[in-house]
Amino acid sequence: MKQSLAKLGIVAGAGELPLQIARACERSGRAFYIIAVDEFAQEMSPSLPHTRLGISKIGACLSKLKQTACKEIVFAGKFERPGGRGKVKLRPDWGGIVFLVRYLSPLGRSDDRLHRVFADLLSRHGFRVVSPLDANPDLAARAGLLTKTEPSPAQTASFADALRLAKKHGATDEGQAIVVVDGAIVAREGRAGTDAMLATLAGAKGAILVKAMKPNQLSTMDPPAIGESTVVNAAKAGLAGILVEAGRSVIVDEERVRARADELGLFVFAGRADKA
């Protein structure tokens, strides 16, 4: 008899990824509950079990996850740090205040440190953090060419080195993505994210967007991801294609990514740093 999976709590940020995971749960019969982070998550259908909470309502989030009997937690979608010049402002509840007093200063600018703190906090409250790739294995980038559009032989030969360059950049904890042309890095992802990096480029003919998991990052949170919008923004920047790390990267809605890439004339390939 197949053992039922633990109820999954989906902490939802921006984009389609949270809904992709929820739909996978529905198909498999797995129980789930969504915490839609109010500053980021799209509107949810009333048919989906969910609650909307502000990003700094940490106490309310923990209470709701316990109340709904969630055992495993997945963070899915795009998030932005609070307190900047954007739309995200801090309005913490008591749990959020305790968290900020205890951790805000030591966290500094490190995203991975923030992820590890959240994972530890959830663990101490009896939850287990899992990767989106664990919650929905179909999201994982399968090794090889995804599109009808093909890279050139020279581009294919450069893939392993390009992924190693992305990982070298990832070791700085600044970002997971780079843009390369003829083996040279022409852009590096910073705190603003992949789309912001691509927006700085124009006419980068023959360039490739490369995304890979950071060497030391917590693998259960923030795996490298691409979606249809990544393809569109890469095309606007004049790129030739997208290279991601096979098995460790998320492709949000593979069919739409493939169709849009072929429409715009970009290749999408998943390779490995040891061999592409």
Residue, then its C-alpha position, 0 to 999 in steps of 0.5 A: m500500500k502506498q504511503s500517503l505524503a505529509k500535508l504540504g504548506i506552500v508559501a507562495g511568492a510571485g509567479e506561477l510556481p506556487l500554482q504548479i505545485a498546488r496542481a501537482c498536489e491535486r493530481s496526486g491527491r496530496a493534501f496542501y494549504i497555501i500561505a499566499v504572501d500578500e505582497f507577491a502572490q497572485e490572486m488565488s481561486p476560492s477553490l484553493p485552500h489558502t490564506r493571505l498574509g503579509i511577509s512579516k506576519i511570521g507568527a500568524c504564518l506559523s500558527k496557520l501552518k500548525q492549525t491546518a496540520c501541515k508537516e512539510i513546507v515549500f517556498a515557491g515563487k519570487f520574493e523580495r526583501p522587505g524594507g527597500r524602496g519597493k512595495v514591501k514594507l515591514r508591518p510585523d506581528w509579534g512573531g515577526i518582531v521577535f524574528l527581526v530582533r533576533y536575526l535581522s542584524p546577523l543576516g546582513r546581505s546574505d540570501d543563503r543565511l536568510h534561507r537557513v534561518f527560516a529553515d531552522l525556525l520552521s524546523r524548531h516548530g516541527f516543520r520540514v522544509v522541502s524543495p519545489l523539486d521535491a514537492n513536484p519532481d516534474l518541475a526539474a529540468r531534464a538533461g538535454l535540449l528542450t526546444k526545436t531551436e538548437p545551439s551551435p556546436a561551438q555553443t554546445a561545447s562551451f556549456a560545461d565551462a559556462l555552468r562552472l562560471a555560473k557556479k563561481h559567480g554563485a559562490t559570491d552569494e550575489g546571484q545564480a545567473i550570468v550572461v556569457v558570450d564566447g566564454a566571457i561573462v558580460a553580465r552578472e545577476g545581482r540582488a535585483g534578480t535575473d530579469a533586472m540583469l537582462a534588462t541592462l542588456a541590449g543586442a547581446k548577439g550570440a549571448i547565453l543566459v546561464k543559471a545554476m545552483k550556488p555551490n553552498q546554498l541550501s538546496t531546499m530553498d530558491p533553486p534556480a528557475i526559469g519560466e516563460s517571462t525569462v524566455v521573453n526577457a532573454a529574447k528582448a536582450g538579444l540572447a541566443g539561448i538559455l542554459v540551466e543546470a539539469g536536475r537542480s533547476v526548475i522550469v515553470d510550465e515546460e510546455r509554455v517555455r518550449a513553445r515561447a522559446d521556439e517562437l522567439g528563436l531561442f534554445v533552452f538546454a539543461g546540462r551539467a557542470d561536469k559534462a554538458 
